[in-house]
Amino acid sequence: MYGFQEGINNYRHLEILPVAVIGTIYHKQLEAGDVERAQGYYNMQVDQAVDGYFWYEESGNSLLSGIFLLEHLESRESYLARLIEFRKQVPASDIRKFLKGELKNNYISDIEKRKSLLSSKAPNVLP
């Protein structure tokens, strides 16, 4: 278990560096009045977070999460509720018209999974 905890700590400390660099880029763009890319990035993060929630429901390890990531585990539902509230106010963009083939099919499948999950957690959130 010690090795697993160290792996989590390693990942967390390494991951914060590129996340901070991305944040500085968007900070500069926001200062310059360019909000579109920053909004797109954060909208993408919302979709990835919902996908992560979905993944955890299907494949997550609740035993290890209950030991090492208890705060994350205990906050999942409240985080999802906040994302649902955000999606009520800021619907996800649909870019399927720019995609083709398998990429388009995967994108559509992901959209449907998100809508289904969000609808089941909060009826009438998404059309």
N, C-alpha and C positions, 0 to 999 in steps of 0.2 A: 504494500500500500504506500510505503514511503516513496518508492520510485514513481508511482502514479501521481502523487501529490507534487513531486518535483517536476514531472512532465507538464502538469498544469501550470505551475509557476513559471517554467521556462517559456511555455507558449504565451502566457499572459505578458511577460516582460518583453519578449521579442515582438509580439503583435502590436504593442502600444507604439513602437517606433514608426512603422509605416502608416498607422492610423493618424498619428500626430502630424506626419508630413502631409498627408492628404488634407488634414484640417487646416494646416497653414496655407496651402494652395487655395482652398475655398475661402479662407479668411481674407486673403488678398483680393480675390475676385469679388467678394462681398463689399469690401472697402471701395473697390472701383465701381460699384453699382451693378455688377454682373451677378444676378441672383439665379438665373436660369440653370446653370450647371450645378450650383450648390443644391438647389432644390431637387434637381434630377438625381444627384448622388444620394441625398437623404431619402428620397422616395424609393430609390433602389434598395437602400438599407432596410426600409420598412418591409418591402417585399421579401428580402432575404430573411428578415427576422420572422415573418409569418411562415416562410418555408422551413426555417429552423424549428419553429414550434411544431409544425406538421411532422418533420423528420423525427423529432424527439418522441412524439406520440407513437410513431411506428417503430423506431429503432433505438431510442435512448436507453441508457443504462441507469435505471432509477436507484439501484443499490450504490453504485459509485457516486452518482450525483448527490444522493442523500448524505453521503459522508463528506465529499470534498466540495460540493457546489450547493450546499443547502440553501443559502440565501437566494441563489439564482432559481433553484427549484421552487422555493416558497413564493417567489415573486412572479413566476411565469404567468399565472392567470391575470394578475393585475397589470402586468406589462402588456399582455395581449389586449386587455380591455382598453388600455390607453391607445394602442395601435388601431383598434376598431374605431374608437372615437376620432382619431386622426383621419382614418379613411372615410368616415362620414363627411368630414369637412373637405378633404383633399383626395378625390378619387384617383386611383392609379391610372397612369397613361397607358394606352393600348398601342403598341408599336407593331402589331402583327402584319400590317400592310407593307412594312419594310423588310419582312422576313420571307424565306422560302424553304421548302422542303422540310427535312427533319427538324431543323432549328425552329421553324414556324410551328410545327406540330408539338414540339416540346414546350414552347412558349405558351401555346394555347392550353395545353394540359396543365401547366403550372398555374395559369390564370384561373382555370376552373377549380383546381384544388384550393387555391387561396379563397376564392369566392365561396366555395362550399364550406370550408372551415370557418370563415368569418360569419357566414350566414347561420351556421349551426351554433355559434357562440353568441351571436347577437342578431336575432331575426330582423329582417328588413333593413340591415345595414347597407347592403349592396343590392343594386337592381338585378 
